[in-house]
Amino acid sequence: MTAAGRPAGDRLSIGAVLGELRQEFPDVTISKIRFLEAEGLVRPARTASGYRQFTSADVARLRYVLAAQRDHYLPLKVIKEQLDAADATTAAEADPRRALRAVAQADLPAAADFVQRPVRRMTREELLETSGVDAATLTELEQYGLVRPGAAGLYDSESAQVATTVKALAGFGIEPRHLRGFRAAADREVGLVEQIVAPMYRREGDESRTRADETVRELAALSVGLHTLLVKAGLRGIAGK
Protein backbone atom coordinates (compact mmCIF):
# COMPACT_ATOMS: atom_id res chain seq x y z
CA MET A 1 0.00 0.00 0.00
CA THR A 2 1.29 3.49 -0.84
CA ALA A 3 1.64 6.42 1.53
CA ALA A 4 -1.62 7.78 0.24
CA GLY A 5 -3.41 4.60 1.28
CA ARG A 6 -3.88 3.27 -2.26
CA PRO A 7 -3.59 -0.47 -2.75
CA ALA A 8 -1.86 -1.82 -5.82
CA GLY A 9 -3.75 -1.36 -9.05
CA ASP A 10 -5.20 1.98 -7.98
CA ARG A 11 -7.89 0.33 -5.83
CA LEU A 12 -9.03 2.04 -2.64
CA SER A 13 -10.77 0.76 0.44
CA ILE A 14 -13.84 2.59 1.66
CA GLY A 15 -11.72 4.07 4.46
CA ALA A 16 -9.19 5.43 1.95
CA VAL A 17 -12.02 6.91 -0.12
CA LEU A 18 -13.41 8.59 2.99
CA GLY A 19 -9.99 10.12 3.67
CA GLU A 20 -9.82 11.59 0.18
CA LEU A 21 -13.36 12.93 0.16
CA ARG A 22 -13.18 14.53 3.59
CA GLN A 23 -10.62 17.01 2.33
CA GLU A 24 -13.42 18.61 0.29
CA PHE A 25 -16.51 17.30 2.09
CA PRO A 26 -15.79 17.28 5.86
CA ASP A 27 -19.25 15.95 6.75
CA VAL A 28 -19.12 12.82 4.59
CA THR A 29 -19.17 9.49 6.44
CA ILE A 30 -18.70 5.83 5.58
CA SER A 31 -22.44 5.39 6.08
CA LYS A 32 -23.07 8.11 3.48
CA ILE A 33 -20.82 6.35 0.95
CA ARG A 34 -22.58 3.06 1.60
CA PHE A 35 -25.95 4.77 1.17
CA LEU A 36 -24.90 6.25 -2.18
CA GLU A 37 -23.80 2.79 -3.27
CA ALA A 38 -27.15 1.32 -2.20
CA GLU A 39 -28.91 4.01 -4.26
CA GLY A 40 -26.90 3.04 -7.34
CA LEU A 41 -24.85 6.26 -7.52
CA VAL A 42 -21.56 4.36 -7.38
CA ARG A 43 -20.75 0.69 -8.00
CA PRO A 44 -17.40 -0.32 -6.48
CA ALA A 45 -15.93 -3.73 -7.19
CA ARG A 46 -15.69 -6.34 -4.45
CA THR A 47 -12.90 -8.64 -3.41
CA ALA A 48 -13.47 -12.36 -2.94
CA SER A 49 -13.91 -11.59 0.75
CA GLY A 50 -16.57 -8.97 0.02
CA TYR A 51 -14.51 -5.83 0.67
CA ARG A 52 -15.26 -2.81 -1.49
CA GLN A 53 -12.60 -1.65 -3.94
CA PHE A 54 -13.01 1.83 -5.38
CA THR A 55 -11.24 3.20 -8.45
CA SER A 56 -10.27 6.82 -9.08
CA ALA A 57 -13.33 7.03 -11.37
CA ASP A 58 -15.54 5.90 -8.48
CA VAL A 59 -14.05 8.65 -6.29
CA ALA A 60 -14.63 11.25 -9.03
CA ARG A 61 -18.23 10.05 -9.30
CA LEU A 62 -18.73 10.40 -5.55
CA ARG A 63 -17.24 13.89 -5.67
CA TYR A 64 -19.72 14.85 -8.36
CA VAL A 65 -22.67 13.50 -6.36
CA LEU A 66 -21.62 15.24 -3.15
CA ALA A 67 -20.92 18.53 -4.96
CA ALA A 68 -24.27 18.39 -6.79
CA GLN A 69 -26.04 17.95 -3.46
CA ARG A 70 -24.04 20.62 -1.65
CA ASP A 71 -23.76 23.27 -4.35
CA HIS A 72 -26.89 22.71 -6.45
CA TYR A 73 -29.23 21.00 -3.93
CA LEU A 74 -30.20 18.41 -6.52
CA PRO A 75 -32.21 15.34 -5.47
CA LEU A 76 -30.38 12.03 -5.76
CA LYS A 77 -32.87 10.88 -8.39
CA VAL A 78 -31.90 13.80 -10.66
CA ILE A 79 -28.18 13.26 -10.03
CA LYS A 80 -28.53 9.58 -10.88
CA GLU A 81 -30.34 10.44 -14.11
CA GLN A 82 -27.49 12.78 -15.06
CA LEU A 83 -24.89 10.11 -14.32
CA ASP A 84 -26.84 7.45 -16.22
CA ALA A 85 -27.08 9.79 -19.21
CA ALA A 86 -23.33 10.34 -19.11
CA ASP A 87 -22.73 6.57 -18.82
CA ALA A 88 -24.96 5.95 -21.82
CA THR A 89 -22.96 8.47 -23.86
CA THR A 90 -19.62 6.84 -23.11
CA ALA A 91 -18.64 4.39 -20.42
CA ALA A 92 -14.97 5.17 -20.87
CA GLU A 93 -15.15 8.86 -19.98
CA ALA A 94 -18.08 9.27 -17.62
CA ASP A 95 -18.53 13.00 -17.09
CA PRO A 96 -22.05 14.15 -16.06
CA ARG A 97 -21.61 17.51 -17.82
CA ARG A 98 -21.16 15.78 -21.19
CA ALA A 99 -24.93 15.31 -21.47
CA LEU A 100 -25.46 19.07 -21.58
CA ARG A 101 -22.59 19.56 -24.03
CA ALA A 102 -24.01 16.82 -26.25
CA VAL A 103 -27.33 18.66 -26.43
CA ALA A 104 -25.63 21.85 -27.59
CA GLN A 105 -23.49 20.01 -30.13
CA ALA A 106 -26.61 18.44 -31.66
CA ASP A 107 -27.89 21.92 -32.64
CA LEU A 108 -30.49 21.78 -29.88
CA PRO A 109 -31.09 24.65 -27.42
CA ALA A 110 -28.12 25.41 -25.18
CA ALA A 111 -28.12 26.82 -21.65
CA ALA A 112 -27.02 30.21 -22.99
CA ASP A 113 -30.28 30.43 -24.96
CA PHE A 114 -32.17 30.74 -21.67
CA VAL A 115 -30.24 33.65 -20.20
CA GLN A 116 -32.76 36.19 -18.97
CA ARG A 117 -32.60 39.38 -21.01
CA PRO A 118 -34.53 42.65 -20.68
CA VAL A 119 -38.13 42.10 -21.76
CA ARG A 120 -39.96 44.59 -23.93
CA ARG A 121 -43.47 45.33 -22.65
CA MET A 122 -46.25 46.19 -25.08
CA THR A 123 -49.91 47.09 -25.07
CA ARG A 124 -52.58 44.91 -26.62
CA GLU A 125 -52.63 47.12 -29.71
CA GLU A 126 -48.85 46.88 -30.09
CA LEU A 127 -48.96 43.10 -29.78
CA LEU A 128 -51.64 42.86 -32.47
CA GLU A 129 -49.58 45.05 -34.77
CA THR A 130 -46.32 43.19 -34.08
CA SER A 131 -47.70 39.66 -34.45
CA GLY A 132 -50.23 40.28 -37.22
CA VAL A 133 -53.02 38.35 -35.49
CA ASP A 134 -56.48 39.82 -35.12
CA ALA A 135 -58.23 40.66 -31.85
CA ALA A 136 -60.45 37.56 -31.99
CA THR A 137 -57.43 35.27 -32.32
CA LEU A 138 -55.66 37.01 -29.45
CA THR A 139 -58.72 36.49 -27.28
CA GLU A 140 -58.60 32.78 -28.13
CA LEU A 141 -54.91 32.63 -27.27
CA GLU A 142 -55.67 34.11 -23.88
CA GLN A 143 -58.61 31.76 -23.38
CA TYR A 144 -56.40 28.70 -23.87
CA GLY A 145 -53.52 30.10 -21.84
CA LEU A 146 -51.11 30.42 -24.75
CA VAL A 147 -50.68 34.16 -24.14
CA ARG A 148 -50.95 35.71 -20.70
CA PRO A 149 -50.84 39.46 -20.04
CA GLY A 150 -49.03 40.69 -16.97
CA ALA A 151 -50.57 42.26 -13.89
CA ALA A 152 -50.56 45.68 -15.56
CA GLY A 153 -52.33 44.30 -18.62
CA LEU A 154 -49.17 44.52 -20.72
CA TYR A 155 -47.65 41.74 -22.82
CA ASP A 156 -44.01 40.79 -23.35
CA SER A 157 -42.14 40.24 -26.60
CA GLU A 158 -42.34 36.46 -26.18
CA SER A 159 -46.14 36.72 -26.22
CA ALA A 160 -45.88 38.40 -29.60
CA GLN A 161 -43.63 35.56 -30.83
CA VAL A 162 -46.16 33.01 -29.58
CA ALA A 163 -48.95 34.82 -31.43
CA THR A 164 -46.87 34.95 -34.62
CA THR A 165 -46.14 31.22 -34.37
CA VAL A 166 -49.81 30.42 -33.84
CA LYS A 167 -50.68 32.50 -36.90
CA ALA A 168 -48.23 30.41 -38.95
CA LEU A 169 -49.78 27.19 -37.65
CA ALA A 170 -53.22 28.48 -38.61
CA GLY A 171 -52.08 28.31 -42.22
CA PHE A 172 -52.05 24.53 -41.79
CA GLY A 173 -55.52 24.43 -40.26
CA ILE A 174 -54.29 24.29 -36.66
CA GLU A 175 -56.40 26.49 -34.38
CA PRO A 176 -55.57 27.82 -30.89
CA ARG A 177 -57.88 25.25 -29.28
CA HIS A 178 -55.71 22.51 -30.76
CA LEU A 179 -52.68 23.90 -28.92
CA ARG A 180 -53.87 23.54 -25.34
CA GLY A 181 -51.64 20.50 -24.95
CA PHE A 182 -48.58 22.63 -25.69
CA ARG A 183 -49.46 24.93 -22.80
CA ALA A 184 -50.07 22.01 -20.45
CA ALA A 185 -46.81 20.33 -21.43
CA ALA A 186 -44.84 23.56 -20.96
CA ASP A 187 -46.38 24.09 -17.53
CA ARG A 188 -45.43 20.55 -16.50
CA GLU A 189 -41.84 21.10 -17.62
CA VAL A 190 -41.65 24.39 -15.73
CA GLY A 191 -43.14 22.71 -12.66
CA LEU A 192 -40.48 20.01 -12.73
CA VAL A 193 -37.69 22.58 -12.96
CA GLU A 194 -39.29 24.59 -10.16
CA GLN A 195 -39.26 21.57 -7.83
CA ILE A 196 -35.51 21.30 -8.26
CA VAL A 197 -34.47 24.95 -8.09
CA ALA A 198 -37.01 26.43 -5.65
CA PRO A 199 -34.95 25.33 -2.59
CA MET A 200 -31.87 26.91 -4.16
CA TYR A 201 -33.56 30.28 -4.59
CA ARG A 202 -34.67 30.24 -0.95
CA ARG A 203 -31.07 30.25 0.21
CA GLU A 204 -29.56 33.65 0.86
CA GLY A 205 -26.57 35.07 -0.96
CA ASP A 206 -25.66 36.14 -4.47
CA GLU A 207 -23.63 32.98 -5.03
CA SER A 208 -26.63 30.75 -4.30
CA ARG A 209 -28.80 32.75 -6.69
CA THR A 210 -26.14 32.55 -9.40
CA ARG A 211 -25.96 28.78 -9.04
CA ALA A 212 -29.75 28.57 -9.14
CA ASP A 213 -29.87 30.66 -12.32
CA GLU A 214 -27.26 28.42 -13.95
CA THR A 215 -29.20 25.31 -12.97
CA VAL A 216 -32.42 26.72 -14.41
CA ARG A 217 -30.72 27.40 -17.73
CA GLU A 218 -29.12 23.96 -17.90
CA LEU A 219 -32.36 22.18 -17.02
CA ALA A 220 -34.28 24.27 -19.53
CA ALA A 221 -31.84 23.38 -22.31
CA LEU A 222 -32.01 19.67 -21.49
CA SER A 223 -35.80 19.72 -21.18
CA VAL A 224 -36.40 21.53 -24.46
CA GLY A 225 -33.73 19.43 -26.14
CA LEU A 226 -35.43 16.22 -25.01
CA HIS A 227 -38.80 17.52 -26.24
CA THR A 228 -37.28 18.33 -29.62
CA LEU A 229 -35.69 14.90 -29.95
CA LEU A 230 -38.93 13.13 -29.05
CA VAL A 231 -40.85 15.16 -31.63
CA LYS A 232 -38.21 14.37 -34.28
CA ALA A 233 -38.47 10.67 -33.48
CA GLY A 234 -42.26 10.81 -33.70
CA LEU A 235 -42.16 12.57 -37.05
CA ARG A 236 -39.83 9.91 -38.43
CA GLY A 237 -42.47 7.38 -37.48
CA ILE A 238 -45.13 9.32 -39.38
CA ALA A 239 -42.90 9.45 -42.45
CA GLY A 240 -42.18 5.74 -42.14
CA LYS A 241 -38.43 6.29 -41.79
ZIFENQUI-V788857 format. One record per pair of residues at least 6 apart in sequence whose C-alpha atoms are under 6 Angstrom apart, sorted by sequence separation. I is the first residue (numbers start at 1). J is the second residue. If there is no record, write none. Layout:
{{I;J} {I;J}}
This chain:
{{1;7} {6;12} {46;52} {68;74} {104;110} {141;147} {142;148} {149;155} {45;52} {46;53} {87;94} {44;52} {45;53} {86;94} {201;209} {44;53} {86;95} {44;54} {86;96} {5;16} {147;159} {200;212} {83;96} {86;99} {82;96} {131;160} {123;154} {122;154} {131;163} {122;155} {127;160} {131;164} {121;155} {121;156} {120;156} {144;180} {120;157} {41;80} {13;53} {12;53} {11;53} {12;54} {11;54} {11;55} {114;217} {111;217} {111;218} {111;221} {110;221} {109;221} {109;225} {108;225}}
